[in-house]
Amino acid sequence: MDLKTASALRRLRLVSAPEAVSFLLLITCSVLKRTTDFNAVPAMGMIHGVLFVIYVIFWADAWNRTKWSVKTAALYIVLSVLPTGGFFADRMLRREAEASVMAARARKEGVVNA
């Protein structure tokens, strides 16, 4: 994995958890709006919207660089629209990055011919 691909995955990882948190906060604000006089939906909606757009941009960049299959790319985009999906995406991306680092080290040390 080259440096640009690793950077793309890292950026996607960095935005996935905050996007998931903002989605959960938006849902909470929506419930509070309906049950109390507290209305933070406009502000939270804007924050979540910006984070979601950033996630989609970073997802597209990561898909382009990693050459994921359509199934894998679709999984990451579906996770972005589930309330806690960003946490799962972060975990999966971390595992993918760790695996690629281990593979790169093995190639460097001559353990495998990959």
Biopython code that builds the backbone (N, CA, C, O; Angstrom):
import numpy as np
from Bio.PDB.StructureBuilder import StructureBuilder

atoms = [
    (1, "MET", "N", (0.852, -1.169, 0.000)),
    (1, "MET", "CA", (0.000, 0.000, 0.000)),
    (1, "MET", "C", (0.899, 1.233, 0.000)),
    (1, "MET", "O", (1.817, 1.352, 0.811)),
    (2, "ASP", "N", (0.620, 2.129, -0.909)),
    (2, "ASP", "CA", (1.430, 3.333, -0.981)),
    (2, "ASP", "C", (0.933, 4.364, 0.033)),
    (2, "ASP", "O", (-0.093, 4.177, 0.687)),
    (3, "LEU", "N", (1.683, 5.442, 0.143)),
    (3, "LEU", "CA", (1.401, 6.461, 1.142)),
    (3, "LEU", "C", (0.066, 7.162, 0.891)),
    (3, "LEU", "O", (-0.659, 7.465, 1.839)),
    (4, "LYS", "N", (-0.265, 7.421, -0.368)),
    (4, "LYS", "CA", (-1.520, 8.108, -0.668)),
    (4, "LYS", "C", (-2.726, 7.240, -0.343)),
    (4, "LYS", "O", (-3.747, 7.749, 0.120)),
    (5, "THR", "N", (-2.623, 5.961, -0.576)),
    (5, "THR", "CA", (-3.716, 5.052, -0.236)),
    (5, "THR", "C", (-3.883, 4.963, 1.272)),
    (5, "THR", "O", (-5.005, 4.992, 1.779)),
    (6, "ALA", "N", (-2.778, 4.857, 1.985)),
    (6, "ALA", "CA", (-2.837, 4.816, 3.448)),
    (6, "ALA", "C", (-3.430, 6.110, 3.997)),
    (6, "ALA", "O", (-4.202, 6.081, 4.956)),
    (7, "SER", "N", (-3.078, 7.234, 3.400)),
    (7, "SER", "CA", (-3.633, 8.517, 3.840)),
    (7, "SER", "C", (-5.132, 8.589, 3.582)),
    (7, "SER", "O", (-5.879, 9.116, 4.407)),
    (8, "ALA", "N", (-5.573, 8.067, 2.453)),
    (8, "ALA", "CA", (-7.003, 8.079, 2.138)),
    (8, "ALA", "C", (-7.783, 7.242, 3.148)),
    (8, "ALA", "O", (-8.850, 7.652, 3.604)),
    (9, "LEU", "N", (-7.255, 6.073, 3.496)),
    (9, "LEU", "CA", (-7.921, 5.228, 4.492)),
    (9, "LEU", "C", (-7.920, 5.885, 5.862)),
    (9, "LEU", "O", (-8.903, 5.796, 6.598)),
    (10, "ARG", "N", (-6.832, 6.538, 6.203)),
    (10, "ARG", "CA", (-6.738, 7.221, 7.502)),
    (10, "ARG", "C", (-7.748, 8.366, 7.585)),
    (10, "ARG", "O", (-8.409, 8.543, 8.608)),
    (11, "ARG", "N", (-7.865, 9.141, 6.506)),
    (11, "ARG", "CA", (-8.840, 10.237, 6.508)),
    (11, "ARG", "C", (-10.258, 9.692, 6.672)),
    (11, "ARG", "O", (-11.059, 10.254, 7.419)),
    (12, "LEU", "N", (-10.562, 8.612, 5.984)),
    (12, "LEU", "CA", (-11.891, 8.019, 6.099)),
    (12, "LEU", "C", (-12.137, 7.514, 7.519)),
    (12, "LEU", "O", (-13.229, 7.673, 8.066)),
    (13, "ARG", "N", (-11.128, 6.916, 8.095)),
    (13, "ARG", "CA", (-11.241, 6.452, 9.487)),
    (13, "ARG", "C", (-11.460, 7.604, 10.440)),
    (13, "ARG", "O", (-12.282, 7.513, 11.352)),
    (14, "LEU", "N", (-10.723, 8.698, 10.233)),
    (14, "LEU", "CA", (-10.815, 9.829, 11.149)),
    (14, "LEU", "C", (-12.187, 10.494, 11.127)),
    (14, "LEU", "O", (-12.608, 11.060, 12.136)),
    (15, "VAL", "N", (-12.884, 10.437, 10.012)),
    (15, "VAL", "CA", (-14.191, 11.089, 9.935)),
    (15, "VAL", "C", (-15.340, 10.128, 10.241)),
    (15, "VAL", "O", (-16.454, 10.581, 10.506)),
    (16, "SER", "N", (-15.104, 8.823, 10.212)),
    (16, "SER", "CA", (-16.206, 7.871, 10.388)),
    (16, "SER", "C", (-16.801, 7.920, 11.797)),
    (16, "SER", "O", (-18.024, 7.923, 11.936)),
    (17, "ALA", "N", (-15.991, 7.957, 12.823)),
    (17, "ALA", "CA", (-16.522, 7.983, 14.188)),
    (17, "ALA", "C", (-17.230, 9.302, 14.507)),
    (17, "ALA", "O", (-18.332, 9.269, 15.054)),
    (18, "PRO", "N", (-16.641, 10.468, 14.187)),
    (18, "PRO", "CA", (-17.384, 11.713, 14.434)),
    (18, "PRO", "C", (-18.698, 11.800, 13.662)),
    (18, "PRO", "O", (-19.673, 12.368, 14.154)),
    (19, "GLU", "N", (-18.723, 11.240, 12.459)),
    (19, "GLU", "CA", (-19.957, 11.230, 11.685)),
    (19, "GLU", "C", (-21.015, 10.379, 12.385)),
    (19, "GLU", "O", (-22.188, 10.750, 12.420)),
    (20, "ALA", "N", (-20.607, 9.253, 12.934)),
    (20, "ALA", "CA", (-21.544, 8.384, 13.666)),
    (20, "ALA", "C", (-22.047, 9.075, 14.934)),
    (20, "ALA", "O", (-23.234, 9.003, 15.255)),
    (21, "VAL", "N", (-21.146, 9.742, 15.649)),
    (21, "VAL", "CA", (-21.549, 10.466, 16.864)),
    (21, "VAL", "C", (-22.527, 11.578, 16.514)),
    (21, "VAL", "O", (-23.527, 11.769, 17.206)),
    (22, "SER", "N", (-22.241, 12.311, 15.443)),
    (22, "SER", "CA", (-23.139, 13.402, 15.067)),
    (22, "SER", "C", (-24.518, 12.873, 14.667)),
    (22, "SER", "O", (-25.532, 13.523, 14.925)),
    (23, "PHE", "N", (-24.557, 11.708, 14.045)),
    (23, "PHE", "CA", (-25.841, 11.107, 13.677)),
    (23, "PHE", "C", (-26.635, 10.746, 14.934)),
    (23, "PHE", "O", (-27.835, 11.010, 15.013)),
    (24, "LEU", "N", (-25.962, 10.142, 15.911)),
    (24, "LEU", "CA", (-26.641, 9.792, 17.161)),
    (24, "LEU", "C", (-27.117, 11.049, 17.891)),
    (24, "LEU", "O", (-28.215, 11.058, 18.447)),
    (25, "LEU", "N", (-26.314, 12.097, 17.897)),
    (25, "LEU", "CA", (-26.731, 13.353, 18.527)),
    (25, "LEU", "C", (-27.905, 13.986, 17.787)),
    (25, "LEU", "O", (-28.797, 14.560, 18.412)),
    (26, "LEU", "N", (-27.907, 13.885, 16.466)),
    (26, "LEU", "CA", (-29.027, 14.415, 15.687)),
    (26, "LEU", "C", (-30.315, 13.671, 16.013)),
    (26, "LEU", "O", (-31.373, 14.288, 16.136)),
    (27, "ILE", "N", (-30.235, 12.364, 16.152)),
    (27, "ILE", "CA", (-31.419, 11.583, 16.530)),
    (27, "ILE", "C", (-31.900, 11.988, 17.920)),
    (27, "ILE", "O", (-33.100, 12.137, 18.152)),
    (28, "THR", "N", (-30.954, 12.166, 18.841)),
    (28, "THR", "CA", (-31.299, 12.597, 20.197)),
    (28, "THR", "C", (-31.952, 13.972, 20.181)),
    (28, "THR", "O", (-32.953, 14.196, 20.862)),
    (29, "CYS", "N", (-31.395, 14.883, 19.413)),
    (29, "CYS", "CA", (-31.973, 16.234, 19.307)),
    (29, "CYS", "C", (-33.366, 16.189, 18.696)),
    (29, "CYS", "O", (-34.242, 16.963, 19.082)),
    (30, "SER", "N", (-33.572, 15.288, 17.749)),
    (30, "SER", "CA", (-34.899, 15.147, 17.134)),
    (30, "SER", "C", (-35.927, 14.671, 18.154)),
    (30, "SER", "O", (-37.058, 15.156, 18.181)),
    (31, "VAL", "N", (-35.528, 13.723, 18.987)),
    (31, "VAL", "CA", (-36.433, 13.236, 20.034)),
    (31, "VAL", "C", (-36.711, 14.351, 21.036)),
    (31, "VAL", "O", (-37.855, 14.546, 21.447)),
    (32, "LEU", "N", (-35.679, 15.080, 21.428)),
    (32, "LEU", "CA", (-35.864, 16.172, 22.386)),
    (32, "LEU", "C", (-36.738, 17.281, 21.817)),
    (32, "LEU", "O", (-37.505, 17.911, 22.544)),
    (33, "LYS", "N", (-36.621, 17.513, 20.535)),
    (33, "LYS", "CA", (-37.457, 18.539, 19.892)),
    (33, "LYS", "C", (-38.932, 18.169, 20.001)),
    (33, "LYS", "O", (-39.783, 19.033, 20.218)),
    (34, "ARG", "N", (-39.225, 16.897, 19.852)),
    (34, "ARG", "CA", (-40.618, 16.442, 19.893)),
    (34, "ARG", "C", (-41.172, 16.348, 21.316)),
    (34, "ARG", "O", (-42.382, 16.444, 21.524)),
    (35, "THR", "N", (-40.282, 16.160, 22.293)),
    (35, "THR", "CA", (-40.746, 15.933, 23.655)),
    (35, "THR", "C", (-40.555, 17.128, 24.590)),
    (35, "THR", "O", (-41.194, 17.198, 25.640)),
    (36, "THR", "N", (-39.683, 18.066, 24.219)),
    (36, "THR", "CA", (-39.430, 19.234, 25.067)),
    (36, "THR", "C", (-39.391, 20.484, 24.193)),
    (36, "THR", "O", (-39.682, 20.438, 22.998)),
    (37, "ASP", "N", (-39.026, 21.597, 24.815)),
    (37, "ASP", "CA", (-38.873, 22.848, 24.069)),
    (37, "ASP", "C", (-37.470, 23.004, 23.500)),
    (37, "ASP", "O", (-37.184, 24.002, 22.839)),
    (38, "PHE", "N", (-36.604, 22.053, 23.740)),
    (38, "PHE", "CA", (-35.217, 22.110, 23.265)),
    (38, "PHE", "C", (-35.182, 21.798, 21.768)),
    (38, "PHE", "O", (-35.671, 20.757, 21.330)),
    (39, "ASN", "N", (-34.600, 22.713, 20.993)),
    (39, "ASN", "CA", (-34.540, 22.499, 19.541)),
    (39, "ASN", "C", (-33.136, 22.798, 19.037)),
    (39, "ASN", "O", (-32.819, 23.937, 18.694)),
    (40, "ALA", "N", (-32.303, 21.773, 18.996)),
    (40, "ALA", "CA", (-30.954, 21.906, 18.455)),
    (40, "ALA", "C", (-30.831, 21.209, 17.108)),
    (40, "ALA", "O", (-29.724, 21.015, 16.605)),
    (41, "VAL", "N", (-31.963, 20.833, 16.522)),
    (41, "VAL", "CA", (-31.945, 20.092, 15.256)),
    (41, "VAL", "C", (-31.293, 20.898, 14.130)),
    (41, "VAL", "O", (-30.495, 20.331, 13.384)),
    (42, "PRO", "N", (-31.590, 22.187, 13.970)),
    (42, "PRO", "CA", (-30.933, 22.914, 12.870)),
    (42, "PRO", "C", (-29.412, 22.925, 12.973)),
    (42, "PRO", "O", (-28.719, 22.710, 11.978)),
    (43, "ALA", "N", (-28.895, 23.173, 14.162)),
    (43, "ALA", "CA", (-27.438, 23.210, 14.339)),
    (43, "ALA", "C", (-26.829, 21.821, 14.183)),
    (43, "ALA", "O", (-25.825, 21.649, 13.493)),
    (44, "MET", "N", (-27.437, 20.844, 14.822)),
    (44, "MET", "CA", (-26.904, 19.487, 14.756)),
    (44, "MET", "C", (-27.064, 18.910, 13.357)),
    (44, "MET", "O", (-26.221, 18.142, 12.893)),
    (45, "GLY", "N", (-28.150, 19.282, 12.687)),
    (45, "GLY", "CA", (-28.354, 18.831, 11.316)),
    (45, "GLY", "C", (-27.268, 19.350, 10.391)),
    (45, "GLY", "O", (-26.791, 18.625, 9.518)),
    (46, "MET", "N", (-26.875, 20.605, 10.580)),
    (46, "MET", "CA", (-25.807, 21.187, 9.759)),
    (46, "MET", "C", (-24.470, 20.491, 10.033)),
    (46, "MET", "O", (-23.731, 20.170, 9.102)),
    (47, "ILE", "N", (-24.169, 20.263, 11.297)),
    (47, "ILE", "CA", (-22.908, 19.595, 11.651)),
    (47, "ILE", "C", (-22.874, 18.187, 11.058)),
    (47, "ILE", "O", (-21.880, 17.782, 10.456)),
    (48, "HIS", "N", (-23.964, 17.452, 11.234)),
    (48, "HIS", "CA", (-24.006, 16.093, 10.701)),
    (48, "HIS", "C", (-23.939, 16.102, 9.172)),
    (48, "HIS", "O", (-23.273, 15.258, 8.572)),
    (49, "GLY", "N", (-24.616, 17.036, 8.561)),
    (49, "GLY", "CA", (-24.597, 17.123, 7.097)),
    (49, "GLY", "C", (-23.201, 17.365, 6.552)),
    (49, "GLY", "O", (-22.796, 16.738, 5.573)),
    (50, "VAL", "N", (-22.468, 18.268, 7.179)),
    (50, "VAL", "CA", (-21.098, 18.550, 6.745)),
    (50, "VAL", "C", (-20.219, 17.320, 6.928)),
    (50, "VAL", "O", (-19.447, 16.967, 6.037)),
    (51, "LEU", "N", (-20.335, 16.663, 8.086)),
    (51, "LEU", "CA", (-19.532, 15.464, 8.329)),
    (51, "LEU", "C", (-19.894, 14.340, 7.361)),
    (51, "LEU", "O", (-19.017, 13.596, 6.922)),
    (52, "PHE", "N", (-21.177, 14.211, 7.026)),
    (52, "PHE", "CA", (-21.586, 13.174, 6.078)),
    (52, "PHE", "C", (-21.020, 13.443, 4.689)),
    (52, "PHE", "O", (-20.550, 12.523, 4.019)),
    (53, "VAL", "N", (-21.065, 14.688, 4.258)),
    (53, "VAL", "CA", (-20.504, 15.035, 2.940)),
    (53, "VAL", "C", (-19.001, 14.764, 2.914)),
    (53, "VAL", "O", (-18.480, 14.243, 1.928)),
    (54, "ILE", "N", (-18.308, 15.115, 3.990)),
    (54, "ILE", "CA", (-16.869, 14.837, 4.075)),
    (54, "ILE", "C", (-16.617, 13.334, 4.031)),
    (54, "ILE", "O", (-15.693, 12.876, 3.359)),
    (55, "TYR", "N", (-17.445, 12.560, 4.753)),
    (55, "TYR", "CA", (-17.308, 11.103, 4.734)),
    (55, "TYR", "C", (-17.455, 10.568, 3.316)),
    (55, "TYR", "O", (-16.660, 9.734, 2.882)),
    (56, "VAL", "N", (-18.462, 11.041, 2.595)),
    (56, "VAL", "CA", (-18.696, 10.544, 1.233)),
    (56, "VAL", "C", (-17.526, 10.913, 0.314)),
    (56, "VAL", "O", (-17.121, 10.105, -0.522)),
    (57, "ILE", "N", (-16.987, 12.111, 0.459)),
    (57, "ILE", "CA", (-15.828, 12.523, -0.354)),
    (57, "ILE", "C", (-14.626, 11.639, -0.042)),
    (57, "ILE", "O", (-13.951, 11.158, -0.953)),
    (58, "PHE", "N", (-14.360, 11.426, 1.238)),
    (58, "PHE", "CA", (-13.227, 10.580, 1.631)),
    (58, "PHE", "C", (-13.460, 9.127, 1.228)),
    (58, "PHE", "O", (-12.516, 8.426, 0.865)),
    (59, "TRP", "N", (-14.718, 8.667, 1.291)),
    (59, "TRP", "CA", (-15.048, 7.315, 0.858)),
    (59, "TRP", "C", (-14.751, 7.135, -0.631)),
    (59, "TRP", "O", (-14.178, 6.125, -1.038)),
    (60, "ALA", "N", (-15.142, 8.115, -1.431)),
    (60, "ALA", "CA", (-14.893, 8.040, -2.874)),
    (60, "ALA", "C", (-13.396, 8.027, -3.171)),
    (60, "ALA", "O", (-12.941, 7.290, -4.046)),
    (61, "ASP", "N", (-12.639, 8.834, -2.449)),
    (61, "ASP", "CA", (-11.189, 8.857, -2.633)),
    (61, "ASP", "C", (-10.570, 7.520, -2.232)),
    (61, "ASP", "O", (-9.707, 6.994, -2.935)),
    (62, "ALA", "N", (-11.015, 6.972, -1.100)),
    (62, "ALA", "CA", (-10.475, 5.682, -0.646)),
    (62, "ALA", "C", (-10.839, 4.569, -1.621)),
    (62, "ALA", "O", (-10.014, 3.701, -1.903)),
    (63, "TRP", "N", (-12.057, 4.585, -2.136)),
    (63, "TRP", "CA", (-12.488, 3.571, -3.104)),
    (63, "TRP", "C", (-11.642, 3.659, -4.365)),
    (63, "TRP", "O", (-11.242, 2.635, -4.919)),
    (64, "ASN", "N", (-11.372, 4.855, -4.814)),
    (64, "ASN", "CA", (-10.557, 5.051, -6.007)),
    (64, "ASN", "C", (-9.129, 4.548, -5.801)),
    (64, "ASN", "O", (-8.547, 3.935, -6.696)),
    (65, "ARG", "N", (-8.578, 4.805, -4.636)),
    (65, "ARG", "CA", (-7.175, 4.444, -4.389)),
    (65, "ARG", "C", (-6.989, 2.976, -4.020)),
    (65, "ARG", "O", (-6.001, 2.360, -4.420)),
    (66, "THR", "N", (-7.926, 2.407, -3.264)),
    (66, "THR", "CA", (-7.749, 1.028, -2.803)),
    (66, "THR", "C", (-8.246, 0.002, -3.793)),
    (66, "THR", "O", (-7.896, -1.174, -3.692)),
    (67, "LYS", "N", (-9.053, 0.422, -4.747)),
    (67, "LYS", "CA", (-9.643, -0.486, -5.740)),
    (67, "LYS", "C", (-10.487, -1.567, -5.067)),
    (67, "LYS", "O", (-10.419, -2.747, -5.409)),
    (68, "TRP", "N", (-11.302, -1.108, -4.078)),
    (68, "TRP", "CA", (-12.217, -2.026, -3.422)),
    (68, "TRP", "C", (-13.191, -2.613, -4.437)),
    (68, "TRP", "O", (-13.440, -2.022, -5.489)),
    (69, "SER", "N", (-13.730, -3.764, -4.116)),
    (69, "SER", "CA", (-14.807, -4.311, -4.936)),
    (69, "SER", "C", (-16.059, -3.468, -4.692)),
    (69, "SER", "O", (-16.123, -2.702, -3.730)),
    (70, "VAL", "N", (-17.037, -3.614, -5.559)),
    (70, "VAL", "CA", (-18.285, -2.868, -5.400)),
    (70, "VAL", "C", (-18.966, -3.248, -4.084)),
    (70, "VAL", "O", (-19.572, -2.407, -3.419)),
    (71, "LYS", "N", (-18.856, -4.519, -3.723)),
    (71, "LYS", "CA", (-19.466, -4.999, -2.483)),
    (71, "LYS", "C", (-18.845, -4.308, -1.262)),
    (71, "LYS", "O", (-19.569, -3.875, -0.365)),
    (72, "THR", "N", (-17.529, -4.205, -1.221)),
    (72, "THR", "CA", (-16.851, -3.563, -0.101)),
    (72, "THR", "C", (-17.175, -2.077, -0.057)),
    (72, "THR", "O", (-17.459, -1.534, 1.011)),
    (73, "ALA", "N", (-17.135, -1.421, -1.202)),
    (73, "ALA", "CA", (-17.444, 0.009, -1.256)),
    (73, "ALA", "C", (-18.882, 0.262, -0.818)),
    (73, "ALA", "O", (-19.151, 1.215, -0.086)),
    (74, "ALA", "N", (-19.802, -0.582, -1.259)),
    (74, "ALA", "CA", (-21.200, -0.429, -0.867)),
    (74, "ALA", "C", (-21.375, -0.640, 0.633)),
    (74, "ALA", "O", (-22.187, 0.038, 1.263)),
    (75, "LEU", "N", (-20.630, -1.565, 1.203)),
    (75, "LEU", "CA", (-20.709, -1.803, 2.640)),
    (75, "LEU", "C", (-20.332, -0.543, 3.414)),
    (75, "LEU", "O", (-21.020, -0.178, 4.367)),
    (76, "TYR", "N", (-19.246, 0.126, 3.017)),
    (76, "TYR", "CA", (-18.821, 1.331, 3.719)),
    (76, "TYR", "C", (-19.822, 2.470, 3.564)),
    (76, "TYR", "O", (-19.998, 3.257, 4.494)),
    (77, "ILE", "N", (-20.476, 2.577, 2.420)),
    (77, "ILE", "CA", (-21.460, 3.649, 2.253)),
    (77, "ILE", "C", (-22.740, 3.321, 3.015)),
    (77, "ILE", "O", (-23.386, 4.228, 3.539)),
    (78, "VAL", "N", (-23.121, 2.041, 3.088)),
    (78, "VAL", "CA", (-24.289, 1.655, 3.876)),
    (78, "VAL", "C", (-24.027, 1.899, 5.358)),
    (78, "VAL", "O", (-24.917, 2.348, 6.081)),
    (79, "LEU", "N", (-22.815, 1.608, 5.812)),
    (79, "LEU", "CA", (-22.482, 1.855, 7.210)),
    (79, "LEU", "C", (-22.593, 3.331, 7.567)),
    (79, "LEU", "O", (-22.868, 3.670, 8.718)),
    (80, "SER", "N", (-22.381, 4.213, 6.593)),
    (80, "SER", "CA", (-22.450, 5.642, 6.883)),
    (80, "SER", "C", (-23.878, 6.125, 7.122)),
    (80, "SER", "O", (-24.072, 7.172, 7.740)),
    (81, "VAL", "N", (-24.868, 5.395, 6.653)),
    (81, "VAL", "CA", (-26.254, 5.824, 6.861)),
    (81, "VAL", "C", (-26.942, 5.080, 8.003)),
    (81, "VAL", "O", (-28.126, 5.301, 8.257)),
    (82, "LEU", "N", (-26.224, 4.212, 8.684)),
    (82, "LEU", "CA", (-26.742, 3.550, 9.875)),
    (82, "LEU", "C", (-26.280, 4.335, 11.104)),
    (82, "LEU", "O", (-25.154, 4.831, 11.119)),
    (83, "PRO", "N", (-27.109, 4.457, 12.121)),
    (83, "PRO", "CA", (-26.749, 5.299, 13.266)),
    (83, "PRO", "C", (-25.414, 4.958, 13.934)),
    (83, "PRO", "O", (-24.694, 5.872, 14.337)),
    (84, "THR", "N", (-25.064, 3.701, 14.063)),
    (84, "THR", "CA", (-23.780, 3.349, 14.679)),
    (84, "THR", "C", (-22.807, 2.746, 13.664)),
    (84, "THR", "O", (-21.766, 2.211, 14.045)),
    (85, "GLY", "N", (-23.136, 2.827, 12.402)),
    (85, "GLY", "CA", (-22.315, 2.213, 11.360)),
    (85, "GLY", "C", (-20.916, 2.780, 11.257)),
    (85, "GLY", "O", (-19.982, 2.060, 10.903)),
    (86, "GLY", "N", (-20.753, 4.057, 11.559)),
    (86, "GLY", "CA", (-19.431, 4.671, 11.485)),
    (86, "GLY", "C", (-18.424, 4.030, 12.425)),
    (86, "GLY", "O", (-17.233, 3.965, 12.122)),
    (87, "PHE", "N", (-18.907, 3.558, 13.568)),
    (87, "PHE", "CA", (-18.012, 2.876, 14.501)),
    (87, "PHE", "C", (-17.528, 1.547, 13.923)),
    (87, "PHE", "O", (-16.366, 1.178, 14.089)),
    (88, "PHE", "N", (-18.420, 0.838, 13.249)),
    (88, "PHE", "CA", (-18.035, -0.420, 12.608)),
    (88, "PHE", "C", (-17.097, -0.171, 11.422)),
    (88, "PHE", "O", (-16.152, -0.928, 11.198)),
    (89, "ALA", "N", (-17.369, 0.896, 10.669)),
    (89, "ALA", "CA", (-16.493, 1.249, 9.550)),
    (89, "ALA", "C", (-15.094, 1.572, 10.056)),
    (89, "ALA", "O", (-14.103, 1.156, 9.457)),
    (90, "ASP", "N", (-15.013, 2.312, 11.156)),
    (90, "ASP", "CA", (-13.715, 2.653, 11.739)),
    (90, "ASP", "C", (-12.949, 1.393, 12.117)),
    (90, "ASP", "O", (-11.756, 1.280, 11.836)),
    (91, "ARG", "N", (-13.624, 0.457, 12.749)),
    (91, "ARG", "CA", (-12.979, -0.797, 13.158)),
    (91, "ARG", "C", (-12.496, -1.591, 11.944)),
    (91, "ARG", "O", (-11.384, -2.118, 11.944)),
    (92, "MET", "N", (-13.332, -1.675, 10.917)),
    (92, "MET", "CA", (-12.955, -2.431, 9.715)),
    (92, "MET", "C", (-11.791, -1.765, 8.986)),
    (92, "MET", "O", (-10.889, -2.448, 8.499)),
    (93, "LEU", "N", (-11.809, -0.442, 8.910)),
    (93, "LEU", "CA", (-10.722, 0.281, 8.246)),
    (93, "LEU", "C", (-9.415, 0.137, 9.015)),
    (93, "LEU", "O", (-8.347, 0.021, 8.412)),
    (94, "ARG", "N", (-9.494, 0.143, 10.344)),
    (94, "ARG", "CA", (-8.290, -0.042, 11.153)),
    (94, "ARG", "C", (-7.691, -1.427, 10.903)),
    (94, "ARG", "O", (-6.475, -1.563, 10.766)),
    (95, "ARG", "N", (-8.542, -2.451, 10.842)),
    (95, "ARG", "CA", (-8.052, -3.808, 10.585)),
    (95, "ARG", "C", (-7.431, -3.907, 9.195)),
    (95, "ARG", "O", (-6.402, -4.557, 9.014)),
    (96, "GLU", "N", (-8.062, -3.259, 8.212)),
    (96, "GLU", "CA", (-7.523, -3.277, 6.855)),
    (96, "GLU", "C", (-6.158, -2.599, 6.801)),
    (96, "GLU", "O", (-5.243, -3.090, 6.140)),
    (97, "ALA", "N", (-6.022, -1.480, 7.492)),
    (97, "ALA", "CA", (-4.740, -0.767, 7.505)),
    (97, "ALA", "C", (-3.669, -1.588, 8.209)),
    (97, "ALA", "O", (-2.532, -1.648, 7.740)),
    (98, "GLU", "N", (-4.014, -2.222, 9.329)),
    (98, "GLU", "CA", (-3.042, -3.051, 10.044)),
    (98, "GLU", "C", (-2.603, -4.236, 9.192)),
    (98, "GLU", "O", (-1.424, -4.591, 9.180)),
    (99, "ALA", "N", (-3.533, -4.841, 8.488)),
    (99, "ALA", "CA", (-3.189, -5.977, 7.636)),
    (99, "ALA", "C", (-2.261, -5.552, 6.504)),
    (99, "ALA", "O", (-1.332, -6.280, 6.155)),
    (100, "SER", "N", (-2.506, -4.393, 5.939)),
    (100, "SER", "CA", (-1.643, -3.940, 4.844)),
    (100, "SER", "C", (-0.253, -3.570, 5.347)),
    (100, "SER", "O", (0.730, -3.762, 4.632)),
    (101, "VAL", "N", (-0.156, -3.043, 6.563)),
    (101, "VAL", "CA", (1.149, -2.740, 7.143)),
    (101, "VAL", "C", (1.926, -4.023, 7.393)),
    (101, "VAL", "O", (3.122, -4.096, 7.111)),
    (102, "MET", "N", (1.240, -5.042, 7.926)),
    (102, "MET", "CA", (1.916, -6.322, 8.172)),
    (102, "MET", "C", (2.361, -6.958, 6.864)),
    (102, "MET", "O", (3.447, -7.534, 6.795)),
    (103, "ALA", "N", (1.536, -6.861, 5.822)),
    (103, "ALA", "CA", (1.910, -7.413, 4.518)),
    (103, "ALA", "C", (3.106, -6.673, 3.937)),
    (103, "ALA", "O", (3.997, -7.286, 3.348)),
    (104, "ALA", "N", (3.125, -5.353, 4.102)),
    (104, "ALA", "CA", (4.249, -4.564, 3.588)),
    (104, "ALA", "C", (5.539, -4.924, 4.327)),
    (104, "ALA", "O", (6.600, -5.018, 3.711)),
    (105, "ARG", "N", (5.451, -5.122, 5.631)),
    (105, "ARG", "CA", (6.639, -5.513, 6.402)),
    (105, "ARG", "C", (7.135, -6.891, 5.979)),
    (105, "ARG", "O", (8.340, -7.117, 5.864)),
    (106, "ALA", "N", (6.202, -7.806, 5.748)),
    (106, "ALA", "CA", (6.586, -9.154, 5.330)),
    (106, "ALA", "C", (7.272, -9.110, 3.962)),
    (106, "ALA", "O", (8.267, -9.800, 3.742)),
    (107, "ARG", "N", (6.739, -8.301, 3.049)),
    (107, "ARG", "CA", (7.385, -8.169, 1.733)),
    (107, "ARG", "C", (8.772, -7.561, 1.869)),
    (107, "ARG", "O", (9.712, -7.984, 1.196)),
    (108, "LYS", "N", (8.895, -6.573, 2.737)),
    (108, "LYS", "CA", (10.182, -5.903, 2.932)),
    (108, "LYS", "C", (11.222, -6.859, 3.491)),
    (108, "LYS", "O", (12.386, -6.835, 3.090)),
    (109, "GLU", "N", (10.787, -7.705, 4.426)),
    (109, "GLU", "CA", (11.706, -8.661, 5.045)),
    (109, "GLU", "C", (11.921, -9.892, 4.161)),
    (109, "GLU", "O", (12.756, -10.736, 4.485)),
    (110, "GLY", "N", (11.202, -10.007, 3.080)),
    (110, "GLY", "CA", (11.376, -11.136, 2.187)),
    (110, "GLY", "C", (10.683, -12.399, 2.650)),
    (110, "GLY", "O", (11.020, -13.490, 2.191)),
    (111, "VAL", "N", (9.713, -12.272, 3.558)),
    (111, "VAL", "CA", (9.028, -13.438, 4.073)),
    (111, "VAL", "C", (8.066, -13.996, 3.035)),
    (111, "VAL", "O", (7.892, -15.211, 2.936)),
    (112, "VAL", "N", (7.445, -13.119, 2.264)),
    (112, "VAL", "CA", (6.500, -13.562, 1.232)),
    (112, "VAL", "C", (6.850, -12.874, -0.092)),
    (112, "VAL", "O", (7.502, -11.830, -0.113)),
    (113, "ASN", "N", (6.414, -13.468, -1.167)),
    (113, "ASN", "CA", (6.596, -12.869, -2.478)),
    (113, "ASN", "C", (5.285, -12.256, -2.965)),
    (113, "ASN", "O", (4.696, -12.719, -3.941)),
    (114, "ALA", "N", (4.840, -11.217, -2.278)),
    (114, "ALA", "CA", (3.580, -10.571, -2.660)),
    (114, "ALA", "C", (3.832, -9.158, -3.090)),
    (114, "ALA", "O", (2.895, -8.445, -3.450)),
]
sb = StructureBuilder()
sb.init_structure("model")
sb.init_model(0)
sb.init_chain("A")
sb.init_seg("    ")
for serial, (resi, resn, name, xyz) in enumerate(atoms, 1):
    if name == "N":
        sb.init_residue(resn, " ", resi, " ")
    sb.init_atom(name, np.array(xyz, "f"), 0.0, 1.0, " ", f" {name:<3s}", serial, name[0])
structure = sb.get_structure()
